[in-house]
Amino acid sequence: MKRISIALLMWALLAPASGWSDEIPPPYDPRAAHAATDQNHNGEISREEFEQRIIQIFYFADVDKDGFVTIGQLKAFDEDLLFETADGDGDSRLSLAEFLAARFENFRVADTDGSDSLSVEEVVEDFNK
């Protein structure tokens, strides 16, 4: 079973914050993405910081502002999301709750030390998988 890459997610989280064009994606830098998400600059992305950024990317991806994201909207971020797995009700779109659940499963997997936060090393390691 493929999983959503934290690294790709972090790229997606960093892109809207920096004003990058949707047409030409910048090179991914997991350290910069981590820094952009680490709002209190303590070197760790807490679950709360992660959730805030996930919510931001959900609403950024929801271009038609209907409260759902579709596979087409997510493809703009070149993600390997197993849409059918995350789409719990099978309606071919993800609600915020479905999106958060899928993302937090990836957070859990990337949190290799079980600290309930993501260090820059964990993000880089996940990117390199």
C-alpha positions in Angstrom: 0.0 0.0 0.0 1.4 3.3 -1.0 1.3 6.1 1.4 1.3 9.9 1.1 4.9 11.1 1.3 5.5 13.6 4.1 8.1 15.2 1.9 5.6 15.8 -0.9 3.1 17.1 1.6 5.7 19.4 3.1 6.4 20.7 -0.4 2.7 21.3 -0.9 2.5 23.1 2.5 5.5 25.3 1.6 4.3 26.2 -1.9 1.2 28.3 -1.0 3.0 30.1 1.8 5.8 31.3 -0.4 3.7 32.4 -3.4 5.3 30.0 -5.9 3.6 29.7 -9.3 1.3 26.7 -9.8 2.9 26.2 -13.3 6.5 25.7 -12.4 7.1 23.9 -9.1 10.2 24.9 -7.3 12.8 22.3 -6.3 11.8 20.6 -3.1 13.8 21.4 0.0 12.6 19.4 3.0 14.5 21.6 5.4 12.9 24.7 4.1 9.5 23.1 4.2 10.1 22.0 7.8 11.1 25.5 8.8 8.0 27.0 7.2 5.7 24.6 9.1 7.6 24.9 12.5 5.8 28.1 13.5 7.3 28.4 17.0 10.9 27.6 15.6 11.7 25.0 18.2 13.0 22.5 15.6 9.9 20.2 15.8 6.6 20.2 14.0 4.0 19.5 16.6 0.7 17.9 15.8 -1.0 21.3 16.2 1.4 23.0 13.7 1.0 20.1 11.3 -2.8 20.3 11.6 -2.8 24.1 10.9 -0.7 23.6 7.8 -2.9 20.7 6.6 -6.0 22.8 7.0 -4.3 25.6 5.0 -3.3 23.2 2.2 -6.8 21.7 2.1 -8.4 25.1 1.6 -5.6 26.1 -0.9 -6.3 22.9 -2.9 -10.1 23.4 -2.8 -10.0 25.8 -5.7 -13.8 25.7 -6.2 -14.3 26.4 -2.5 -17.0 23.7 -2.1 -15.5 22.2 1.1 -14.0 19.2 -0.7 -10.9 18.3 -2.6 -10.9 16.0 -5.6 -8.1 13.9 -7.1 -7.7 16.4 -9.9 -7.2 19.2 -7.4 -4.6 17.2 -5.5 -2.7 16.3 -8.7 -1.6 19.9 -8.8 0.7 18.9 -5.9 1.9 15.7 -7.6 0.9 13.6 -4.7 0.8 9.9 -4.5 -2.3 9.9 -2.3 -4.3 6.7 -2.5 -7.4 8.6 -3.0 -9.8 5.6 -2.7 -8.2 4.7 0.6 -8.6 8.2 2.0 -12.1 8.6 0.5 -13.9 6.8 3.3 -17.4 7.4 2.0 -16.6 6.7 -1.6 -17.9 10.0 -3.0 -14.8 10.7 -5.1 -13.9 13.7 -3.0 -12.2 14.3 0.3 -13.8 16.2 3.1 -11.5 18.0 5.5 -12.0 15.2 8.1 -10.9 12.6 5.5 -8.0 14.7 4.4 -6.8 15.2 8.0 -7.1 11.5 8.8 -5.0 10.5 5.8 -2.4 13.1 6.7 -2.2 12.2 10.3 -1.6 8.6 9.4 1.4 9.8 7.4 2.5 11.9 10.3 2.4 8.8 12.5 4.6 6.8 10.1 7.1 9.6 9.7 7.4 10.1 13.5 9.9 7.4 13.8 11.0 8.3 17.3 7.4 8.3 18.6 7.8 11.9 20.0 4.4 13.0 18.6 6.3 15.7 16.6 8.4 15.7 13.4 12.1 16.7 13.5 13.8 18.0 10.4 15.7 14.7 10.3 12.5 12.7 10.2 11.1 14.9 7.4 14.4 14.5 5.4 14.5 10.8 6.1 10.9 10.4 4.9 11.7 12.4 1.8 14.7 10.1 1.0 12.6 6.9 1.3 
